[in-house]
Amino acid sequence: MVTLSDGPLTWPTLESLSASRAGGGLLTLTPCQVLNSETSCSPSETSPGTAAYRSGCCVTTTRPAHVDPATGYRHYTAAQLARLNRVIALKELGFTLQQVQDILDEKVTTEELRGMLRLRRAELEATMTAAAARLVQVEARLRSIESEGHMPTNDVVLKSVPAIRVAELTATAASFEPEDIGPVIGPLYDELFRRLHTACVTPAGPGVASYKDAPEGGGRIVVHAAVQVAAPLQDGASRVLDLPPIDRAATIVHRGSMDTVLPTAQALARWIDANGYQSTGYPREINLECPENNDDWVTELQTPLTKP
């Protein structure tokens, strides 16, 4: 007699079923209840001497040894369990039913299967990376919501900012949101430092990021990734230019990854509003400290102001 738990079938459960059915018994499955190709195998009620579970993927790729005309239950021999095991494993890897069928029928070569698995691994890694980035943004927005109505505990300082000479590269981001800025500004800085190294130019100060609305509109942002240098003015793909001074700027220091800058930026915006100022552009970001761990970064935000 075989008794299954109410939880999902696991590999040890299927293997133990295979061993217990070595004498030629039948594995009984309920009628197919597939709504789409992503339906997974799940157990239903069991009775002594049988193992019954609903299987959308398994019955589609494995012909039952017998179908009960009265109940529609599909009966499988123990010899078919190995195929069922493979079907479940391949479905859990994200393959479609047609791909599973081709693999089991050996229409896919070993090299092709290896490529499919590598592609699936890359897809899963990309999904995990994107989910982690979204989680960071959710946490940042939660902190921003929790701080609404409170003045920032960080010190906001009014000061003038002198002109500085920088080398810079630019690119366009979809919006000013951190999730859109991050994937653009990171590669820009990588390329900027590569070019400076090739030209034997040593940075003379911190990195400076600044932003402007893109000419085409639609909320798109031109990202300026720059670093202070002591070099002649230069135009072209790698520009060297003088950033203009800011007569009056409200500044605040953000500690941590720029993926979590939103609460600090909003705190600065609330201070500006509460003190009767108006911002005249996006804040500059001065990278005061950039250790390997992004969570240990120290960045000053400098928002240009005017008094209405």
C-alpha angles and dihedrals in degrees: 000000000000122000121188126202121242091249128087118295111261130198094259089051093053092045092050088050089052091052094046092050095051089109092069104268123150128253108218122213128188121241114292111270101179118158094174141349092273095065109128131212115267132171125248131183117326132203132198112286095015138076111211126186139150113252124183096170101035100053092046093061101030123060110225119239090226137002117207105231092208101048102019089232113155117223121209130190122235089249089066094056093086089058091046090051091053092047092054092046093050092046091051088053088060101255118149120243091254091053090048090050092050093048094048091046089051093241087132119071123226091253092050091049090050089052092049091052092048090050091049090050091052091049092051092047091050090049092050092048092049092047091051091051091049090050091054090052092048091052091048092051091048090055089047092052092047091053095050112124093021126105113237117268087209114094112256110205128196112214145140118255119214125224115268134194114236143171111226147178125199138206137162126256126198093239144342091264114119091239089060098038097049099062090049104043097045096061090041091059092044090055093042093055090044090056093045090052091050090050091047091240116148118207111249098198146355129319115267122202121191135172141209135180111266115247091237091059122205092128092292117148132212106224117210112198108190143162129199113257140172099227139116119276111271136180130203134063092335104040128197110198143150115257107220120247122258112227094200125012133171107220134191133174120237119200117201140029117338086235085075098043095108098091091048092048092048091048089054091049091052091050091051091051094044092052096050099254132127126214116235098197147349116305120261115234116221112195101218096169126012110176120172092266107073091206088068096054120126115206131175117214115210116193117188113230143200129189112233 
